[in-house]
Amino acid sequence: MKNYNLVQLLTEQFKKHSEKAILKIYKNKNWIEYSGKKCLTIIDKVGKALLNEGVKKEDNIAIFSQNMPEWTLADLGAQSIGCPVVPIYATNVADQVKYILNDAKIEIVFVGEQDQYKEILDVLNETDIPLKKIILFDETVKLENEQSIHFNDWISQELPESLTKQKEELYNSIDDKDIATIIYTSGTTGKPKGVILNHRNFLSTIEEHHRRYHFKSSDTSLAFLPLSHIFERAWTFLILSSGMTNVYNKNPKAIAEMMILAKPTAMSSVPRLYEKIYHLAMDTMSKSSAPVKKLFFWALKTGRKREEFIRAKKPIGSYLAFKDKIAEKLVFKKFREKLGGNLNFMPCGGAYLDDEIVSFFRAMRLPIIVGYGLSETTATVSSGLVEEYKLGTVGKPLDNIEVRIGENNEIQVKGGNVMQGYYNAPEETAEVFTEDGWFKTGDAGKFDDEGYLIITDRIKDLIKTAGGKYIAPQLVEGVLTNDPLIDQAIVYGERKPYAVALIAPNFEILKNWANEQKINYNNLSNLVQNSSVVELFNKKIKELQAKLASYEQIKKFHILDRELSMKNGEITPTLKPVRKNIFEKYKEYLEDLYKNR
């Protein structure tokens, strides 16, 4: 009898929906669709073509690409012959790519477009990594060496008939204990570690989500986050296991356009997207006419009142229902149409999301499902429900895992979703497991009296001031960025007398304000140093911090003349700050904030 594995689960759905468009991408102003039948054909060809390259079961295969259907098809094709897939973020630079290729002993890599191909070629020119094959998804990329071949040409080769039997035997040999993937964490503090996840980890997570939520095969999801990240990858497997259609968003900057085109009913995201939408809406309303502004905030207040009743499991009442119906027609529906008009399931995790923003989207009938998880736990540890949720929490733990609060209030997890360990790193693996087998998340938290999990902060990020006070930087940063004017904030103060911060403005809003104030400036550096701008930020930050304890408040700040970026190694591909790099780069500015105090 065939062993059960992730690929089998998904191929069963592809067979069931053989004529339906399972995967889609918008390219050159046209939709390109992959039916279930076409997906099965390509997955089969990928498996055989890899065997033809001499690949053996358990050989690691890398994918270095932005989101596109070929990403998922190559992923499942490699897994179908027992090869773990190693994702590489499309935005990674040559040094990061080189580290992963070396550590995972990669000989075959699937590559997306020209940018990724250039990084691979740079790596080959600088090192002696023994890459046997570079397989390009984008057919327009010009091939520059003998190892390179376009994906469609590669899977269209005539192959020995004997590979059919060999592939079938390998496919049948894969069980849930076999490794499905090795995901290198983006490394907010040090070098990346390869998280080992097997088929059981994914199957366990998928099984529990099907038990907790109701997915329909008629739904459509938009793959916005990078498939290299566990959240989007696990989400993709989940929605494909439901027979849903997955639309691939290749360019994160084009997300607004893609939401209109794809009209998704579901989409996973990190808080940053919703923060930007919220701040844009608030800024737009602040500049609107008085009647428009009054209508918008009346509707928002009505929607929030509706949500209070829903959370309390109380009937809304005819009067509130009447007002809500008017608000829906005049405001909510129009707002949702800007996001495609069909969203009804929006899982969100990866960082702190302010309750104000969750409440805002919920009022608009856009149900953000706040959750918590890590790469090491195959994404989800806990999550809210569509209607049953509680602000300030990350929902309740999944039923098939155990969660406890350990020493230093650390959240610890045990269950079928927990990783097997870190690749080539036995010491690092031992460090994150307790003697009795619980995974130590590194996050601090607590349960409330109803069993909802509350994240208090990341233990390793906690700042201890010279006065012995502990500050949760993510909490303070969330408070500061809860204003449209502040795009990014990084709190600093370990063993210092007080906390300070680096502030990256929303430059579009700041420039508009400066023009209204008739402030002359030659460049952004000149603008952020203007005394009126500094005073504006002083006033904003004082207002924003009013509810923080005195010791938590930043006392001084430095305004940056550019945003923190992935390119400069300051934020990860999932938009988390790489604090070590940021503090090293801006050390002089930070230390200056403690002079003449």
N, C-alpha and C positions, 0 to 999 in steps of 0.2 A: 504494500500500500504506500502511496505517495505521502511523504512528510508534508506537514502544513507549514507554509511560510508566507511572508508578506506579498511576494510576487503572485503566488497562487490566489490569494484573496482578491487582488486587484484584477488579475486576468479573468477571474470568474465574472466580475462586473463588466469588463470589456466584451466578453462573449454575450452576456445578457443584453447589453446595449450596443450590439455590433453595428447597427446602421446609424446610431446617434452621434452627433458631434461631441466627443468627449473632451478633446483639447482644441483650443482655438487661439489664434493670434491675429492681430490687425497689422497688416504689412502692406506698404505701398497703396494705401487707401482701399484695401480689400481684406476680407476675412479669409484666412486660411484655416481649414478645419480638418481634424483627424477623427475619423469614426472609430468606434471600438474595434472594428475589424482591421482597420489600417494600423491602429496602435499595436495590436497583437502581431501583425506582420513585421512591423519595424523592430519591435522588441525581440522577436525571434531572430531576425537578421543580425541585430547587434550582438546577440549571444554567440551565434555561429561565427561571425566575423572576428570576434575577440578570440575564440578558440583557434581560428585560422592563423592568428598572430602568435600562437604558442602560449596563450594565457592559460593558467591553471586555476583551479578552485583555490580561493583564499588569496589570490594575487590582488593587490589594491589597484583600483582604477580611479583616476582623478577627473573631475569636471570643473573647468575654469570658465565660467560663462555667466552672462546675465540671464534673466528668465526667458525661456522659450520652450515650446513643446519638445524639442529635441533633448533638452535637459532631462526631462522626466523619462523620455523613451530610452535614452542612453543609460540613465540610472537603473531603470527596471531591467534593461537588457543585460547589464553587467551583473546585477543581483540574480538574474535568472540562471546563471551558471556558477553561483556561489562566490562572486567577487565583491568584496566590500567596496563601496563607493566613497571617495574622499572629495568632498566639495571644497572649492576654493572661491572666495568672494571675488566677483568680477572687478571690484575696485582695488584689490590687493596689488601692491607694487612688487617689483622683481625680487627684493630680499625676502619678503613674506612668502612669495610663491616658491622660491628656492628652498626655504626652510621646510615647507610642507612636503615638497617633492622628495627631498632628501630623507626626512624623518619617516615618511610612509613608503619609501622605496618604490616610487612610481616609475613605471616604464611606458605606460600608455595614458595619454591625457586628451580629453575632449575639450575643445576650445571654442568660445563663442564667436567673437568678432575681431576686428583688426587690433583694438587696444590690448586684448588679452594675448593675441598672437605675438604682438611686439614684446610683451613682457616675457613670454615663453622663450622667444628667440634671444632676448637679452640674457636670460638665465643660461641658455645653452652656450652662448658666447663666452660667458664668464666662468662656467664650471664644467665639470666632466660628468654631469648627471646622465646616466645611460638611457635617455628616452628613445624608445623604439618607434613610437608612432604618435603623431600629433594630428588629431582628427577635427577638422574645422566645420562647425555648424553653418557658418555664413559662406555661401558659395561665391560671393563677390570678392572675398579676400584672396589676394594673389599669393600663391604658394612659393616659399623661398628656400626649401630644402627637400631632400629626398624622403625624409621622415613624414612629411606633411601630405595630407590628402583630405579632400572634402567629404563630409559625412555621407551625402547621397551617393557619391562615387564608391565610397568604401563599403556601404551596405549592399550595393548593386553588383559587386564582384561575383563571378561564378565560383562557387565553393564546392569542395569535395562532398559527395553524398554521405560519406561516413560521419560528417560532423552532425548530421541530424540525430543519429543514435547517441553520439557522445553528449550532445547538448541535453537530450531527454534524460539520460542517465544522471547527469549532473543536477538537472532541475529536480528530479525525484529524490536526490540525495540530500537536498537542503532542508534542514529542520529549524525549529524556532531558536535553537541555541547557536546557530551559525551567525557570524557577524554580518550585519546589513550595511553598516556605514561606520566611518571614523570621521567625526566632525571636530575640526580644530577650532577651539574657542578663540574669539577675537582678541583676547588678552588685554584686559584693562589695566593690569598691573605688571605683567611680565611676558615671557615667551608663551606662544600658544601651546595648549595641550590637546592631544587627540582623544576625544570622548568616544569610547567604543560602545555602540548600540547594536544589539542583535535583533533578529526578527521578532522574538518574543516581546522585546521592549515596545516595538511599534504595534504589534497585535494587541498587547495588553492595553495600551493607550487608546487605540481605535475602539476596542470592545467597550471600554468604559464610557467613551464619548457617545457611542450609539445608545448606551443605556441612559445617559443623562439628557441627551438632546434628541430632537426629531429632525432628521434630514430627509429631504425629498429629492428624488432623482431629477425632478423638473427644475431644481435650483441651479443657479450659476454663481460661481465664485471667481473673484479677480485676484490673481497671484501678484500682489503688490510688493511684499517683502522679498528679499533675495532668497532663492531656493537653497542657497548655501547655509542659511540659518535654520536651526531646528524648528522654529515656530512655523515658518512657511512650508518647510518640507513635510513635517508631521501633519500639518493642516491639509496639504495637497493629497497625501495618502488617505487621510480621513475622508475628504470629499469625493475622491475617486472611488473609495470603498462604498460610497453611497450612491454611485451612479450619476453624480452631478457633473456638470460641465465646468472645466477649468479654463479660464481665459488668462493668458500670460501677458503681463505688463513688462515690457523689456526695459523701458526707460522710466525710472522713478519720478523724474521731473515732469513727465507727461501724465501723471496720475489723474489730474482733473479732467483732461480730455478723455482718458480711457474710461473713467467712471461713467461719463455721459454715453460713450459708444457701447460699452459692454453691458450697462445697466445691471450690475451684479445684485444678487439677493444676499450674498454673504461675502465677507472679506476680513482677513486677519490683518492686524496692524499693530505698530508700536505707538505709544502716546504722542510722539512728535507730530504725526499727521493731524490728529484731532486738535492738538494745541494750536497748530497753524490755522486750521479752519476756524476754530473758535475765535482766535485773535483777529483774524481777517473780518469775521462777522461783526465783532464788537467795534472794530475800527471803522468799518463801513457805516454801522448804525450811528456812531458818534458824529459822523459828518452828514447824516441824512436830515431831511426837514423834520420839524417838530411833530407833525402828524404821523409821519412814517415811523419815527423813533418811538412815539407813544404807543402806536399799534403793536410794534414789534415787542416791546417790553411788557405790554399787557398780555400778549399771547404767551410770552415766555413764562410769566408769572402764573398764568392759567395752566400751562403744561406742567409746570413744576408742582402745582397743587394737585393735579391729576395723579402724578407719580407718587406723591405722598400717600394718597389713598390706596394706590396699587401696592406699595410696599407694606402698608399697614393691613392689607387684605380686607379693606373696607369698601362698601359700595360707594361709587362716585357721587351719586345723587343727580337728580334731573337738572338742577340749575347749573352746576359745574359742567355737566355733560353738554348742556346747551352752549355754554361759553366755549368749551373745548372744541365743539363742532365748528364754531365760527373761526376760532384760532387756527384750526386745521385747514380750513378752506383759504383763509387770507394770508397765513404765514407759514405754517409747518410744511404743507405740501410743496409750496414754492421753494422752500429751503432744501427739502429732500431731492427735488428735481435737479438741483445743482450737483448732487452726488449720484445721479443716475436714476433716482426716483423709486428704486425697488429694494433698497437695503433693509433687511429685517433681522440680520444676525451678524454682529460685529465683535468678535473676540479680540481683546486687546491686552497686551502684556509686555514684559521686557523692561519696564521702568515705571516710576511713579507717575500716576495721572491724577490731577487734582479733582476733588469731588465736584467742584464748581463746573468743570468741563463735562464730567460724566452726567451731571444733573442737566446741563444745557442740552446735550444730545438726546438724553432720555425724554426731555420735555418736547423735543421735536419729533418724537416717535422714532428715534434712531437708537435702538437698544445696544449700547456698548456693553459687552460682557467682559468685565474686568477679571483677569486671572493672574496666576503666578506659576512660574516654572523655570526650568533651566535646561541647558543642553543635556546635562547629566541625568535628568529625569524625563527624557523624551518629551520635552515641553511641559505639559500641564501637571501641576501638583494640586492646584485648587482653582475653582472658577465659580462665577455666579451663574444664575439662570436668566432666561429672557425676562421673566417678570419677577421672580423671587430673587432679590438682590438686596445688598445693604451697603450704602455709601460708606467709604472709609475702610472697606475690607476688600479682600481678593477672593471672596466666595468661600465655599466649603471644600475640603479635600475630596478628591475622587474616591469612590466607594471601595475600589480594589487596592488602595494603598494605605499605608499607615503614616501618620504624621505626628510628631511629638515635639515639644519644646525642651531643648537640652540646656547644657551649661551656657551661661552668658546669654540666655534667651534665644539660643540658636535653633532654627527650624531644622529638624532632622526627618529624613524620609526613608521608608522601606517599602518595597513592593516590586511588581513585575515591570514597572516603568524605569527602574533605576539602572544606570549604566553598569557595564561589566568592569570598567576601570579606565585608566588613561593609557594610551598606546605607548609602548616603550618607556613607561614611567612608573615602575612598581613603587618607588618611594612616595611619589606624589599621590598615587592611588591610596596607599596605606594611610596617608595623612588625612584623607577626606572621609574615611570610614571609621566608625567607632568599633570597639572590640566585639560588640554584639551585632555588628553588621548594618548599622544605620548610616545612611549617607548624610554627611554634614554639609548643609547648603552654603554656609557662610553668611546667611541672612538672619537677621534678628526679627522675632515676631512674637505674637501671642494670640490666643483664642479668646473671643468674647463669650459671654454667657449663653449665646445661641449656637456656638460652634463655628462661627465665622472666623477666618484667619485674617489677622492684621499684620502687615509688614511694618516694622518700625525702622529698620535700616539695614544696610549691608555692614556686617560686623567689621570687616577689614577696612571699610571706608570711614568708620567713626573717627571723629577728630577729638583728641583730648587736649584741652588748652593748658597753658601753664598753671592755671588756677585749679586744675583737676576736674573741670567740667567737661562732659561729653556732648558733642554736637553731631547730629545726624545731617550731613551735608546735603543729601538728596531731598530731605524735607525742606531745608532752607532754600535750596535751588528751585524747588517746585513753587515755593511761595513767590520768589523773585520773578520767575518766568511767567507768572500768572498775570502778566500785564503785556499788552501788545507791543509796548516799546522795547521790552527786553527779550531778545531771542535766545540767548544762552547765558548761563551763570555758573561759575565754578567757585565753590567755597574752599578756603584755605585757612589753616590755623593750628596745625599740629604743634603742640608745645609752645604755642605763642600766647601772648597775653589776651588776645581777642581774635575773632574771626574776621577775615577780609574776603573780597571776591574779585574775580575777573568778570567783567560784564561785556557781552557782545550785543550791541543794539540790533533791533530790526531796522536796518538801514533805510528801507523804503519809507517807513513811518517817520524815522528821524529826519530824513531829508525833506519830507513834506512839511514837517513841523518847522524846520529851519527856514524853509522858503516863506512860510506864513509869517514867521517872525522877522523876515528880511535880514537873516544872518548871512554874511558873505563868507565863503570858504573855498579854498583851492582844491582840497582833496579830503578824503575821509579822516585822515590823521589830523588835519587842521580842524575839521568839524568837531571831533570828539573832545578836543582840548579847549573848545570855546567855553568861556565861563558860564554863559547862559545854558549851554547843554549840560555842563557839570551840575549846575544848580537844578536843572530839570530832573536829572537822575537822582540827586540828593533828596528832592521832594518825593519822588515816586517811591524810592526805596524805603524812606521813612514811613510812608503810608502803608506799604506792603508788609512791613515787618511789625506792625503795631500789635499783632496777636502773638508774636513770638516772645519767648522769655528773653530777658535782657542779655543773658550769656549766649543765646543762640543767634542774636542779631549780628550782622556784619557791621563793623564800625567804620570801615573805609572800603573803597573799591577803585579799581582801575578800569577805564573804559577802553576796550580794544578797538582798533580801526579796521578789523575784518572779523568774519565769523570763523570759529574753529572748524577745521575740516578733516576729512578722511585722508586727503592727499598729503597733508602735513603730519599725519600720524597722531592727531589730537582727539579724534573720535573714531569709534569703531564703525563697521558697516551697518550696525543696528543703532547708531547714533548715541552710544554711551560714551562718556568722556574717558579718555586714557589719562588719568590724573597724573601718573608719573611723568609722562612726556610733557604734559601741559605745565606742570610745576617746574620742570627743568628748563623749558623754553622761556617761561616768563618769570624766572626766579628773581631777576633784578627788579622788575616792577613790583612783585609781591613783597620783597624785602623793603622796598622804599616806603611801602604803606605802614611800616612799623617805625619809621624814623620820625623824629620830632613829635612824638605822641604826647 
